[in-house]
Amino acid sequence: MVMSLADRTPPGRTAEPPREPSFYYFAYGSCMCPVDLKRSLGENTHPYVIGAATLKGYRPGFHYYSPQRQCSALDIVPAPGQVVQGVLYRLPWRLSPRLDQREEVHQGSYRHEMVTVNSPGRVYHRVRTYVVVQKTPQEIAPSDWYSSVVLRGAVTCHLPEHYCWQLFHHMRQLQRA
């Protein structure tokens, strides 16, 4: 019996897409949801998911108001001893301009930051993520829509259950304040 590549792929990971020039991308907000990311990038992003990943030395925060979404959006903030869970993608370079457009890089909202993330069994260096350029002094509550997209991505891509609950409670607490 001959096994296909998909049959040899560990649980929680998808088979690697065909090779083309690419970059690693760590998503921690709405881009964790491959369906929502597809909306911006114009193609199915499920094949580009490597899996859940951990960024050490940061914490998630809602320090950005997105005029495009008309609600707050996630950011990462340096925080020794804390972690951000997210989704690691290997995206084709041809999608880089669309991802920058989604993250409003040219408007000065977010900027690239190169980070190191851990994904089960491997460390990835020089991984692109996005951070807010001008953070608000206090966190802003996310909308119900944004919260649901973030949680859908976290659950779909198998982030640790305790982290999904932590994120849920953090967003709910901001909404009730």
Phi, psi and omega in degrees: 000129179264129180268138174280166177302321180297325179291335181265000182282129180299153178304142178085359179233151177258163177294147180293136177288167177304147183291132170205162181308130187214172176218155177271140182226127177258115179255136181231357181239227184295337179289351174296335181274108182302330179291317179291323178295323178302323180304321182273324186271345174082011176206161180301127181255357178305319182295344182266356179287124172273315177150189179295147180214159182238131174252117181269150176086013179223164171226154176282149177205154180255073184250034180208134173255123181266110176299327180297317181268345184058043175195175177284163178222156183291153177220167170242143184234131177305132182203096181306137178085354179252171180221156171240128174267147179197196182241131178262127177245154165244099186261146174295142179304329182298342179269353183303313179299322179291324177293317176300321178296316179300320183274006175056041181297315184289342175271357179081016181281307178239161174224160176290145168220135179266128184228170173247130180234155175252130173236145188321118176084001183203148174252133179247124179258159177054051178264133179282137166220180181234139177232149180293137181283309180241099184283144174286150182295329179236155179290150180244137182296136175281160175285164175299319179301309182298316179302317182292323178294316179299312181293323177299316178295318180298317181286315181302320184263016169063042171293155180304139184303318181298327179289319178302316179294319179300315179296316178303310182295323179296314180294318179298318180298318178295323181291331181271348182288000000 
